[in-house]
Amino acid sequence: MTGSTGTPVPVPANHRVSETYADWARTQGPGVEADARALLERVGRNKATAWGKPGRFVDEAERMARSLPGAHLPWFWDTIGHWLLELHRRSAARAYAKARAAERTHALPVDPGWRRANLALFARFGALPAGELSGAPAWLAAVLEPGDAHREFVALLTAWAASPGELPADLARRIRDSARSAGLGADEEARVLGEILAPARGKAVPDRLFDEARGPLTAHPPADDRAAALLDLFPESRNDAAAWLRLLLSCGVADAAAAGRIAPEGGLGEWLRRYASHYAHRTVAGGGVTRQAMPAELFDLVVRFAPLLKADGTPVRLHEDRYRWPHPDADLLDVCLAEGIPVHGPGPAIRMEFWGEESQRDLRALAADPVFGPRLESTVHDGLRPRGGTAISRLPHNPEIAAEVHGRIEKLLDALRGGGLAAADEAVDELRELLDRPTAVALDGIEEALDALDLTGPLARALRAGLPEGLGWPALEEALAGFRPDEAVYVTCTWPVLTVYGDTRAVAVDHAGRRGEHTLRLPDGAGPHTVHWVADRSLATPVPPGQYEANPLFSVPDLVDEAAAALGVGRDAAALHLQLHAPDRPADRTVRRWNGWTPDHHRAVRKELTAAKAPRPAPAAPAALPAPAHERFVRAWADGTARPRGGRGA
């Protein structure tokens, strides 16, 4: 019901200390104001609760207001809503809804001036219930002339758009109805929609609103300043925000950016990076995120932006992700490479996302790229296990991928031609899994290459090196002979030591001889046991008291000098290099504790290693019982993984 009370109540100048209920009560007769202030004082004592538990605060206010007459409820709940505007928008909207519900339930008169001012106040903070915002045009049309009602509604929406509140899904329809009631056309719809959507950067905007805004904005494209704001919108979305991209494509924003009339913040390359980072994942029910494919609308935009991106020449970073799960999307990479757009290579540690049968592109440009092509083949190949086949099996119409597969097959054939018997045996097993029918058909000459194989090379190599059955350690044979024939004997390995043990004794040996022996005394009823050799350097060690064996500067100083000379770096950088390449690679905090470094010194040492282009460590699974630290440093250097290839000291 709409009317006038004849006793206007002022809108609070400071909503934090609103006394609207008391102001209204003052007009209702003697004693009413005192009761209203007493109730507000009791409710206000719990106002501190609203900071952490606003829902509980509203529940408690509702309990205290149960005995109020119906005419008091709208003013009481509006006051509570004023208090909550900055504390919790949803609870403020809940209080506003209770006030309006009380007006309807008790058929109370409404002062239009007060309602409009109060509506604008809640809109400014984004604290209106969605139903109240959507229903505002009809209510305004009932109390104002059509033109004035439309202007008031647009002002209300403008305030709402600048607030943290989310835009309702049916907003485009409400704007259209309001404009038509005022005798205005689609150009007014487009103008208002542009003004409302442009400030909504980073806010959740329903897909329905974008889709319904396309018609008016396509017929009446926005001015360049509004178009630039729409281009930088990046709305929060439950999916890939494809509805926003469709709006950019249809209303001329994409063409304006491609022509250079408008530019997003940071340029088009930064815009593409932000999109890939923002929408590579979507949230799922129950918490967490999952990967999602890039939409076809994005590929259309990339094609339009390609001339400017190529002219800029800055490699686009497509692998970054706001949830810190970096994965370059294979389809997006393919369209960028097909258009000649330079792309930043994130390195082999960052996994590529291949969509298989759901892929929207043929990936030929990606497969032909010298940097990303091998990555694609490796990604597709890893996804085939344990079914067998090659990347050709998944991409049969991509001739460019065949070159990478041919390289993989050729390595196995080389192992068959010149490797040892064990390597040849493994190569045959792997070839059996790889060479399915699509692969064999696609690889010209593979049958001839297989027919020409000769195992003379592997056999000759094995004979020259000696068969494994003929190799042995005398100390190991001697240790085994010391156990009873009927005794179960077990072995463990702590590189380079083997520990042979039974029920009563354990012997540790290596290639040079016996390292140690120990008699086992197990309690009665003891379960299965395991024995490992652990090096004891406590009696004779170069590590000074108070320092760590895991600091190679003390445990293997000569090796540090050798690594420093080979890498062309200082001793601290060489020590860090050895630590990073040893199995069970430590965390940065642990390295600083071992080495006694500050964070600033640690960063400086890492920069020195990076500048020297030292080999990067490969990921390694931690061992169940790793070897002593000094032996791990020696092993990492000896097996060649830590040595520079063709660099200093090579």
C-alpha positions as CSV (number, residue, x, y, z in Angstrom):
1,M,0.0,0.0,0.0
2,T,1.4,3.5,-0.9
3,G,0.4,6.7,0.9
4,S,1.8,9.4,3.1
5,T,2.0,9.5,6.8
6,G,2.0,13.3,6.8
7,T,4.9,13.2,9.3
8,P,8.1,12.8,7.4
9,V,11.0,11.2,9.2
10,P,14.5,12.4,8.3
11,V,16.9,10.0,6.6
12,P,19.9,9.5,9.0
13,A,22.9,11.7,8.3
14,N,25.1,8.9,9.8
15,H,23.7,5.4,9.2
16,R,26.2,3.9,11.7
17,V,24.3,5.6,14.6
18,S,20.8,5.7,13.0
19,E,17.9,6.5,15.3
20,T,15.2,6.3,12.6
21,Y,12.9,4.2,14.8
22,A,13.2,6.7,17.7
23,D,12.6,9.6,15.3
24,W,9.4,8.0,14.0
25,A,8.3,7.0,17.5
26,R,8.6,10.7,18.6
27,T,5.7,11.4,16.2
28,Q,3.4,8.7,17.7
29,G,2.6,10.2,21.1
30,P,3.8,10.4,24.6
31,G,5.9,7.5,25.9
32,V,6.4,5.8,22.5
33,E,9.8,7.5,21.9
34,A,11.1,6.4,25.3
35,D,10.1,2.8,24.7
36,A,11.7,2.9,21.2
37,R,15.0,4.3,22.6
38,A,15.0,1.7,25.3
39,L,14.6,-1.1,22.8
40,L,17.3,0.3,20.5
41,E,19.6,0.6,23.5
42,R,19.1,-3.1,24.4
43,V,19.6,-4.2,20.8
44,G,22.7,-1.9,20.5
45,R,24.4,-3.6,23.4
46,N,24.8,-6.6,21.0
47,K,26.1,-4.5,18.1
48,A,29.7,-5.8,18.7
49,T,28.4,-9.2,17.8
50,A,27.5,-8.0,14.3
51,W,31.2,-7.7,13.4
52,G,31.8,-11.5,13.6
53,K,28.4,-13.0,13.7
54,P,25.9,-10.7,12.0
55,G,23.3,-13.4,11.5
56,R,23.2,-14.0,15.3
57,F,22.8,-10.2,15.8
58,V,19.8,-10.1,13.5
59,D,18.3,-13.2,15.2
60,E,18.6,-11.6,18.6
61,A,17.1,-8.3,17.3
62,E,14.1,-10.3,16.0
63,R,13.6,-12.0,19.4
64,M,13.6,-8.6,21.1
65,A,11.1,-7.2,18.6
66,R,8.5,-9.9,18.9
67,S,6.2,-7.9,21.1
68,L,6.3,-4.7,18.9
69,P,3.1,-3.6,17.3
70,G,3.0,-4.1,13.5
71,A,3.3,-0.3,12.8
72,H,6.6,-0.2,14.6
73,L,8.3,-3.1,12.7
74,P,9.3,-1.3,9.4
75,W,11.0,1.6,11.3
76,F,12.7,-0.8,13.7
77,W,14.1,-3.0,10.9
78,D,15.2,-0.1,8.8
79,T,17.2,1.1,11.7
80,I,18.8,-2.3,12.2
81,G,19.6,-2.3,8.5
82,H,21.2,1.1,8.7
83,W,23.5,-0.2,11.4
84,L,24.6,-3.2,9.3
85,L,25.2,-1.4,6.0
86,E,29.0,-1.4,6.4
87,L,29.2,-4.4,8.6
88,H,27.5,-7.1,6.5
89,R,25.5,-6.4,3.3
90,R,23.6,-9.6,3.3
91,S,22.3,-9.1,6.9
92,A,21.4,-5.4,6.1
93,A,19.4,-6.7,3.1
94,R,17.7,-9.2,5.4
95,A,16.7,-6.4,7.7
96,Y,15.4,-4.3,4.8
97,A,13.4,-7.3,3.5
98,K,11.8,-7.7,7.0
99,A,10.8,-4.0,7.0
100,R,9.1,-4.3,3.7
101,A,7.4,-7.6,4.6
102,A,6.0,-5.9,7.7
103,E,4.5,-3.1,5.6
104,R,2.8,-5.6,3.4
105,T,1.7,-8.0,6.2
106,H,0.1,-5.2,8.2
107,A,-1.1,-3.1,5.2
108,L,0.8,-0.1,6.5
109,P,0.9,3.3,4.7
110,V,4.2,4.2,3.1
111,D,5.7,7.7,2.8
112,P,7.1,7.8,-0.9
113,G,9.7,10.4,-0.1
114,W,11.1,8.3,2.8
115,R,11.0,5.1,0.8
116,R,12.8,6.6,-2.1
117,A,15.6,8.1,0.1
118,N,15.9,4.9,2.1
119,L,16.0,2.8,-1.1
120,A,18.8,4.9,-2.5
121,L,20.7,4.6,0.8
122,F,20.6,0.8,0.8
123,A,21.4,0.7,-3.0
124,R,24.6,2.8,-2.4
125,F,25.9,0.0,-0.2
126,G,24.7,-2.9,-2.4
127,A,22.4,-4.0,0.4
128,L,19.1,-4.4,-1.3
129,P,17.5,-7.9,-1.8
130,A,17.4,-8.9,-5.4
131,G,13.6,-8.9,-5.4
132,E,13.4,-5.4,-4.0
133,L,15.8,-4.0,-6.7
134,S,13.9,-5.8,-9.5
135,G,10.6,-4.6,-8.1
136,A,11.7,-0.9,-7.8
137,P,10.5,0.1,-11.3
138,A,7.0,-0.9,-10.7
139,W,6.8,0.8,-7.3
140,L,8.4,4.0,-8.7
141,A,6.0,4.0,-11.6
142,A,3.1,3.9,-9.1
143,V,4.3,7.0,-7.1
144,L,5.9,9.1,-9.9
145,E,5.3,10.2,-13.4
146,P,6.7,7.8,-16.0
147,G,9.7,9.9,-17.0
148,D,10.6,10.8,-13.4
149,A,10.2,7.1,-12.4
150,H,12.6,6.0,-15.1
151,R,15.2,8.6,-14.2
152,E,14.9,7.6,-10.5
153,F,15.3,4.0,-11.4
154,V,18.4,4.8,-13.5
155,A,19.9,6.7,-10.6
156,L,19.2,3.8,-8.3
157,L,20.9,1.4,-10.7
158,T,23.9,3.7,-11.0
159,A,24.3,3.8,-7.3
160,W,23.9,0.0,-7.2
161,A,26.5,-0.5,-9.9
162,A,29.1,1.5,-8.0
163,S,28.4,-0.6,-4.8
164,P,29.7,-4.1,-4.0
165,G,26.3,-5.5,-4.8
166,E,25.8,-8.1,-7.6
167,L,23.6,-7.1,-10.6
168,P,20.4,-9.1,-10.9
169,A,19.9,-11.5,-13.8
170,D,16.7,-9.8,-15.0
171,L,18.1,-6.3,-15.0
172,A,18.0,-5.9,-18.8
173,R,14.3,-6.7,-18.9
174,R,13.6,-4.3,-16.0
175,I,15.5,-1.5,-17.8
176,R,13.6,-2.2,-21.0
177,D,10.2,-2.1,-19.2
178,S,11.2,1.1,-17.4
179,A,12.4,2.8,-20.6
180,R,9.3,1.8,-22.5
181,S,7.0,3.1,-19.8
182,A,8.7,6.5,-20.2
183,G,8.2,6.4,-23.9
184,L,11.9,5.7,-24.7
185,G,13.4,3.2,-27.1
186,A,16.3,0.8,-27.5
187,D,18.9,3.5,-27.6
188,E,18.0,4.4,-24.0
189,E,18.2,0.8,-23.0
190,A,21.7,0.5,-24.5
191,R,22.8,3.7,-22.8
192,V,21.6,2.6,-19.4
193,L,23.0,-0.9,-19.8
194,G,26.4,0.5,-20.8
195,E,26.4,2.8,-17.8
196,I,25.5,0.0,-15.4
197,L,27.8,-2.7,-16.8
198,A,30.9,-0.5,-17.3
199,P,31.6,0.0,-13.5
200,A,30.9,-3.7,-12.7
201,R,34.6,-4.6,-13.1
202,G,35.4,-7.8,-11.1
203,K,31.9,-8.2,-9.9
204,A,29.7,-11.3,-10.5
205,V,27.5,-10.6,-13.5
206,P,25.0,-13.3,-14.5
207,D,25.3,-14.7,-18.0
208,R,21.7,-14.0,-18.6
209,L,22.3,-10.3,-18.2
210,F,25.1,-10.3,-20.7
211,D,23.0,-12.3,-23.2
212,E,20.0,-10.0,-22.9
213,A,22.2,-6.9,-23.1
214,R,23.6,-8.0,-26.5
215,G,20.6,-6.9,-28.5
216,P,20.4,-3.3,-27.4
217,L,24.2,-2.8,-27.3
218,T,24.6,-4.4,-30.7
219,A,22.0,-2.1,-32.2
220,H,23.5,0.9,-30.4
221,P,27.2,0.3,-29.8
222,P,28.7,2.0,-26.7
223,A,31.0,5.0,-26.9
224,D,34.7,4.3,-26.8
225,D,35.1,5.1,-23.1
226,R,32.3,2.7,-22.2
227,A,33.7,0.1,-24.7
228,A,37.1,0.3,-22.9
229,A,35.4,-0.3,-19.6
230,L,33.5,-3.3,-20.9
231,L,36.8,-4.7,-22.3
232,D,38.4,-4.6,-18.9
233,L,35.3,-6.0,-17.0
234,F,36.6,-9.5,-16.2
235,P,33.5,-10.5,-14.2
236,E,33.4,-13.2,-11.6
237,S,31.9,-16.2,-13.2
238,R,31.0,-19.8,-12.3
239,N,32.3,-20.8,-15.7
240,D,34.4,-19.3,-18.5
241,A,32.6,-15.9,-18.8
242,A,31.9,-16.8,-22.5
243,A,28.7,-14.7,-22.3
244,W,30.9,-11.6,-21.6
245,L,33.1,-12.4,-24.6
246,R,30.0,-12.8,-26.8
247,L,28.9,-9.3,-25.8
248,L,32.4,-7.9,-26.7
249,L,32.2,-9.5,-30.1
250,S,28.7,-8.5,-30.9
251,C,28.6,-4.9,-29.8
252,G,31.8,-3.7,-31.5
253,V,34.1,-3.6,-28.5
254,A,36.3,-6.3,-29.9
255,D,36.6,-4.6,-33.3
256,A,37.4,-1.3,-31.6
257,A,40.2,-3.0,-29.7
258,A,41.5,-4.7,-32.8
259,A,41.5,-1.4,-34.7
260,G,43.5,0.3,-31.9
261,R,40.8,2.8,-30.9
262,I,40.6,1.4,-27.4
263,A,43.2,-0.5,-25.4
264,P,42.7,-2.6,-22.2
265,E,44.8,-1.9,-19.2
266,G,48.3,-3.2,-19.8
267,G,47.7,-3.9,-23.5
268,L,46.1,-6.8,-25.4
269,G,48.9,-9.2,-24.4
270,E,48.2,-8.5,-20.7
271,W,44.4,-8.8,-21.4
272,L,44.9,-12.3,-22.8
273,R,47.1,-13.3,-19.9
274,R,44.5,-12.1,-17.4
275,Y,41.8,-14.0,-19.2
276,A,43.8,-17.3,-19.2
277,S,44.8,-16.8,-15.6
278,H,41.3,-15.8,-14.4
279,Y,39.2,-18.5,-16.1
280,A,41.5,-21.5,-16.5
281,H,39.8,-23.1,-13.5
282,R,36.3,-23.0,-12.0
283,T,35.1,-23.8,-8.6
284,V,33.3,-27.0,-7.8
285,A,30.7,-27.9,-5.2
286,G,32.1,-28.9,-1.9
287,G,35.3,-26.7,-2.4
288,G,38.3,-26.8,-4.7
289,V,38.7,-26.0,-8.4
290,T,38.8,-27.9,-11.6
291,R,40.3,-27.1,-15.0
292,Q,38.0,-25.9,-17.8
293,A,38.6,-25.5,-21.5
294,M,38.9,-22.1,-23.1
295,P,35.7,-21.0,-25.0
296,A,35.5,-20.7,-28.8
297,E,34.7,-17.0,-28.4
298,L,38.2,-16.4,-26.9
299,F,39.8,-17.9,-30.1
300,D,37.7,-15.5,-32.2
301,L,39.0,-12.6,-30.1
302,V,42.6,-13.9,-30.4
303,V,42.4,-14.0,-34.2
304,R,41.1,-10.4,-34.2
305,F,43.8,-9.2,-31.8
306,A,46.6,-11.1,-33.6
307,P,48.0,-8.3,-35.8
308,L,48.4,-6.0,-32.8
309,L,49.9,-8.7,-30.7
310,K,52.4,-9.7,-33.4
311,A,53.3,-6.1,-33.9
312,D,53.9,-5.6,-30.2
313,G,56.3,-8.6,-30.1
314,T,56.0,-9.3,-26.4
315,P,55.6,-13.0,-25.6
316,V,52.2,-13.7,-24.1
317,R,52.1,-15.6,-20.8
318,L,49.3,-18.2,-21.1
319,H,50.3,-20.6,-18.3
320,E,49.6,-18.5,-15.2
321,D,46.7,-19.2,-13.0
322,R,45.1,-17.3,-10.1
323,Y,44.7,-20.5,-8.1
324,R,48.5,-21.2,-8.5
325,W,47.9,-24.3,-10.7
326,P,49.8,-23.2,-13.9
327,H,48.8,-25.1,-17.0
328,P,49.0,-23.7,-20.6
329,D,45.8,-24.7,-22.5
330,A,46.7,-26.6,-25.7
331,D,43.9,-25.1,-27.7
332,L,44.7,-21.5,-26.7
333,L,48.4,-22.2,-27.5
334,D,47.5,-23.6,-30.9
335,V,45.4,-20.6,-32.0
336,C,48.1,-18.1,-30.8
337,L,50.9,-20.0,-32.6
338,A,48.8,-20.4,-35.7
339,E,48.3,-16.6,-35.8
340,G,52.1,-16.0,-35.3
341,I,51.6,-14.5,-31.8
342,P,54.8,-15.0,-29.7
343,V,54.2,-17.1,-26.5
344,H,56.3,-17.3,-23.4
345,G,57.7,-20.8,-22.8
346,P,57.1,-21.7,-19.1
347,G,59.6,-24.5,-19.0
348,P,59.3,-28.3,-18.9
349,A,58.1,-28.4,-15.3
350,I,54.8,-26.8,-16.2
351,R,52.3,-29.4,-17.6
352,M,50.3,-28.7,-20.7
353,E,46.5,-29.2,-20.6
354,F,45.3,-31.4,-23.6
355,W,41.6,-31.9,-23.9
356,G,41.6,-35.0,-26.1
357,E,38.4,-35.7,-27.9
358,E,37.0,-32.4,-26.5
359,S,39.7,-30.3,-28.1
360,Q,38.3,-27.6,-30.3
361,R,41.3,-27.3,-32.6
362,D,43.4,-29.7,-34.7
363,L,46.6,-28.5,-32.8
364,R,48.7,-28.6,-36.0
365,A,50.4,-25.3,-35.3
366,L,51.2,-26.4,-31.8
367,A,52.6,-29.7,-32.9
368,A,54.8,-28.0,-35.5
369,D,56.3,-25.5,-33.0
370,P,59.9,-26.4,-32.0
371,V,59.4,-25.6,-28.4
372,F,55.8,-26.6,-27.7
373,G,55.6,-29.5,-30.2
374,P,57.7,-31.9,-28.1
375,R,55.7,-30.8,-25.0
376,L,52.4,-31.7,-26.7
377,E,53.7,-35.1,-27.8
378,S,54.9,-35.8,-24.3
379,T,51.6,-34.7,-22.7
380,V,49.5,-36.8,-25.1
381,H,51.8,-39.8,-24.8
382,D,51.6,-39.7,-20.9
383,G,47.8,-39.6,-21.1
384,L,47.8,-42.9,-23.2
385,R,49.2,-45.1,-20.4
386,P,48.4,-47.8,-19.8
387,R,46.4,-48.3,-22.9
388,G,49.4,-48.1,-25.3
389,G,49.8,-46.4,-28.6
390,T,51.4,-43.0,-29.3
391,A,50.3,-39.4,-29.8
392,I,49.3,-40.4,-33.3
393,S,46.7,-42.6,-31.8
394,R,45.0,-39.6,-30.2
395,L,45.8,-37.1,-33.1
396,P,45.6,-39.2,-36.2
397,H,44.9,-36.2,-38.5
398,N,47.8,-34.2,-37.3
399,P,50.8,-34.9,-39.5
400,E,53.1,-32.6,-37.5
401,I,52.9,-34.8,-34.5
402,A,54.3,-37.7,-36.4
403,A,57.8,-36.1,-36.4
404,E,57.9,-36.1,-32.6
405,V,56.6,-39.6,-32.4
406,H,59.2,-40.7,-35.0
407,G,61.9,-39.2,-32.7
408,R,60.5,-41.3,-29.8
409,I,60.5,-44.5,-31.9
410,E,64.0,-43.8,-33.2
411,K,65.5,-43.6,-29.7
412,L,64.1,-47.0,-29.0
413,L,65.5,-48.3,-32.3
414,D,68.9,-46.9,-31.4
415,A,68.7,-48.8,-28.1
416,L,68.1,-51.9,-30.0
417,R,70.9,-51.3,-32.4
418,G,73.7,-50.3,-30.0
419,G,72.5,-50.7,-26.4
420,G,73.0,-53.6,-24.0
421,L,70.8,-56.6,-23.8
422,A,68.8,-55.2,-21.0
423,A,68.2,-52.0,-22.8
424,A,67.2,-53.9,-25.9
425,D,64.8,-56.0,-24.0
426,E,63.1,-52.9,-22.5
427,A,63.0,-51.2,-25.9
428,V,61.3,-54.2,-27.5
429,D,58.6,-54.2,-24.7
430,E,58.0,-50.5,-25.2
431,L,57.8,-50.7,-29.0
432,R,55.2,-53.5,-28.6
433,E,53.1,-51.0,-26.7
434,L,53.7,-48.0,-28.9
435,L,53.3,-49.5,-32.4
436,D,49.5,-49.8,-32.7
437,R,48.0,-49.7,-36.2
438,P,47.5,-45.9,-36.5
439,T,51.1,-45.3,-35.6
440,A,52.5,-48.0,-37.9
441,V,50.4,-46.6,-40.8
442,A,51.5,-43.0,-40.1
443,L,55.2,-43.7,-39.8
444,D,56.6,-44.3,-43.3
445,G,59.4,-46.9,-43.4
446,I,58.8,-48.2,-39.9
447,E,58.4,-51.8,-41.1
448,E,61.7,-51.6,-43.1
449,A,63.5,-50.2,-40.0
450,L,62.2,-53.0,-37.9
451,D,63.2,-55.7,-40.5
452,A,66.7,-54.2,-40.6
453,L,67.3,-54.5,-36.9
454,D,70.2,-56.7,-35.8
455,L,70.9,-57.7,-32.2
456,T,74.5,-58.3,-32.9
457,G,75.4,-54.9,-31.5
458,P,73.7,-55.4,-28.1
459,L,75.0,-59.0,-27.8
460,A,78.6,-57.9,-28.6
461,R,78.4,-55.0,-26.1
462,A,77.2,-57.4,-23.4
463,L,80.0,-59.8,-24.1
464,R,82.6,-57.0,-24.0
465,A,81.3,-55.6,-20.7
466,G,80.5,-59.0,-19.1
467,L,77.2,-60.6,-18.3
468,P,75.6,-59.5,-15.0
469,E,75.6,-63.2,-13.9
470,G,79.3,-63.1,-14.1
471,L,79.8,-60.0,-11.9
472,G,80.0,-60.0,-8.1
473,W,81.6,-58.6,-5.0
474,P,83.9,-61.0,-3.2
475,A,82.9,-59.4,0.1
476,L,79.3,-60.0,-0.7
477,E,79.9,-63.7,-1.5
478,E,81.9,-64.0,1.7
479,A,79.2,-62.4,3.8
480,L,76.5,-64.7,2.3
481,A,78.6,-67.8,3.0
482,G,78.6,-66.8,6.7
483,F,74.8,-67.5,7.1
484,R,73.3,-70.9,7.7
485,P,72.0,-72.6,4.6
486,D,68.5,-72.8,6.1
487,E,68.5,-69.2,7.2
488,A,66.4,-66.6,5.4
489,V,68.7,-63.8,4.2
490,Y,67.5,-60.3,3.2
491,V,69.3,-57.3,1.7
492,T,68.8,-53.5,1.8
493,C,70.7,-50.8,-0.1
494,T,72.1,-47.6,1.3
495,W,74.2,-46.4,-1.7
496,P,76.8,-47.6,-2.2
497,V,76.5,-50.2,0.6
498,L,74.5,-53.4,0.6
499,T,73.4,-54.7,4.0
500,V,72.8,-58.5,4.2
501,Y,71.0,-59.7,7.3
502,G,69.2,-62.6,8.8
503,D,67.7,-63.4,12.2
504,T,70.9,-63.1,14.3
505,R,73.5,-61.0,12.3
506,A,73.9,-58.3,9.7
507,V,76.9,-57.6,7.4
508,A,77.4,-54.4,5.4
509,V,79.6,-54.6,2.3
510,D,80.5,-52.5,-0.8
511,H,82.6,-53.0,-3.9
512,A,85.8,-52.5,-1.8
513,G,85.1,-54.9,1.0
514,R,83.3,-55.4,4.3
515,R,82.1,-52.1,5.9
516,G,80.8,-53.5,9.2
517,E,79.1,-56.3,11.1
518,H,76.6,-56.4,13.9
519,T,75.1,-59.2,16.0
520,L,71.3,-58.8,16.3
521,R,69.7,-59.3,19.7
522,L,65.9,-59.2,19.2
523,P,63.4,-59.6,22.1
524,D,61.2,-62.6,22.2
525,G,58.1,-62.3,20.0
526,A,59.6,-59.5,17.9
527,G,58.0,-59.1,14.5
528,P,59.8,-58.8,11.1
529,H,62.8,-56.5,11.2
530,T,64.8,-54.6,8.6
531,V,68.5,-53.5,8.9
532,H,70.1,-50.6,7.1
533,W,73.6,-49.3,7.0
534,V,74.0,-45.8,8.2
535,A,77.4,-44.2,7.8
536,D,79.0,-43.0,11.0
537,R,81.2,-40.0,10.6
538,S,80.9,-38.9,14.2
539,L,84.5,-40.1,15.0
540,A,86.3,-38.9,11.9
541,T,84.6,-36.1,10.0
542,P,85.7,-32.8,8.5
543,V,82.5,-31.1,9.7
544,P,83.3,-28.8,12.7
545,P,81.1,-28.9,15.8
546,G,77.9,-27.0,15.5
547,Q,77.7,-27.4,11.7
548,Y,75.7,-29.7,9.5
549,E,76.8,-32.7,7.5
550,A,74.2,-31.5,4.9
551,N,76.3,-28.4,4.3
552,P,78.7,-29.4,1.5
553,L,81.0,-26.5,2.4
554,F,82.1,-28.5,5.4
555,S,81.2,-32.1,4.5
556,V,82.8,-32.2,1.0
557,P,84.8,-29.0,0.6
558,D,86.9,-30.4,-2.3
559,L,83.8,-31.3,-4.2
560,V,82.5,-27.7,-3.7
561,D,85.7,-26.3,-5.2
562,E,85.4,-28.6,-8.2
563,A,81.7,-27.7,-8.7
564,A,82.5,-24.0,-8.4
565,A,85.3,-24.2,-11.0
566,A,83.0,-26.2,-13.4
567,L,80.1,-23.8,-13.0
568,G,82.1,-20.6,-12.8
569,V,80.4,-19.5,-9.5
570,G,81.5,-18.9,-5.9
571,R,81.7,-21.6,-3.3
572,D,78.3,-20.7,-1.7
573,A,76.6,-21.0,-5.1
574,A,78.4,-24.3,-5.8
575,A,77.3,-25.6,-2.3
576,L,73.6,-24.7,-3.0
577,H,73.9,-26.3,-6.4
578,L,74.9,-29.6,-4.9
579,Q,72.2,-29.4,-2.2
580,L,69.5,-28.8,-4.9
581,H,70.7,-31.8,-7.0
582,A,70.9,-34.3,-4.1
583,P,67.9,-36.6,-3.6
584,D,65.3,-35.4,-1.1
585,R,65.9,-31.8,-2.2
586,P,65.5,-29.6,1.0
587,A,63.1,-26.6,1.4
588,D,64.6,-23.1,1.3
589,R,64.1,-22.7,5.0
590,T,66.0,-25.9,5.7
591,V,68.9,-24.8,3.4
592,R,69.2,-21.5,5.3
593,R,69.3,-23.4,8.6
594,W,72.0,-25.8,7.4
595,N,74.2,-23.1,5.8
596,G,73.6,-20.3,8.3
597,W,72.3,-17.9,5.6
598,T,70.0,-15.0,5.8
599,P,67.1,-14.8,3.3
600,D,68.8,-11.9,1.5
601,H,72.0,-13.9,1.1
602,H,70.1,-17.0,0.0
603,R,68.4,-14.9,-2.8
604,A,71.7,-13.5,-3.9
605,V,73.2,-17.0,-4.2
606,R,70.3,-18.2,-6.2
607,K,70.6,-15.2,-8.6
608,E,74.3,-16.1,-9.1
609,L,73.3,-19.7,-9.9
610,T,70.6,-18.5,-12.4
611,A,73.0,-16.1,-14.1
612,A,75.5,-18.9,-14.5
613,K,72.8,-21.1,-16.2
614,A,73.6,-24.0,-14.0
615,P,71.7,-27.2,-14.8
616,R,68.3,-27.2,-13.1
617,P,67.5,-30.2,-10.8
618,A,65.0,-32.7,-12.1
619,P,62.1,-33.6,-9.7
620,A,63.0,-36.7,-7.7
621,A,60.9,-38.8,-5.4
622,P,62.3,-39.0,-1.9
623,A,64.0,-42.2,-0.9
624,A,62.7,-44.3,1.9
625,L,66.1,-44.1,3.7
626,P,68.4,-41.8,1.8
627,A,72.2,-42.1,1.9
628,P,74.3,-39.8,4.1
629,A,74.5,-36.2,2.9
630,H,78.1,-36.3,1.8
631,E,77.6,-39.4,-0.2
632,R,74.5,-37.9,-1.9
633,F,76.5,-34.8,-3.0
634,V,79.2,-37.1,-4.4
635,R,76.7,-39.2,-6.3
636,A,74.8,-36.2,-7.7
637,W,78.1,-34.9,-9.2
638,A,79.4,-38.2,-10.3
639,D,76.3,-39.3,-12.3
640,G,76.5,-36.1,-14.4
641,T,73.1,-34.6,-13.7
642,A,74.6,-31.7,-11.8
643,R,77.4,-31.0,-14.2
644,P,77.2,-28.3,-16.9
645,R,76.9,-29.6,-20.5
646,G,79.4,-28.0,-22.8
647,G,79.9,-25.1,-20.3
648,R,82.6,-24.0,-18.0
649,G,84.9,-26.8,-16.9
650,A,83.2,-29.3,-19.2
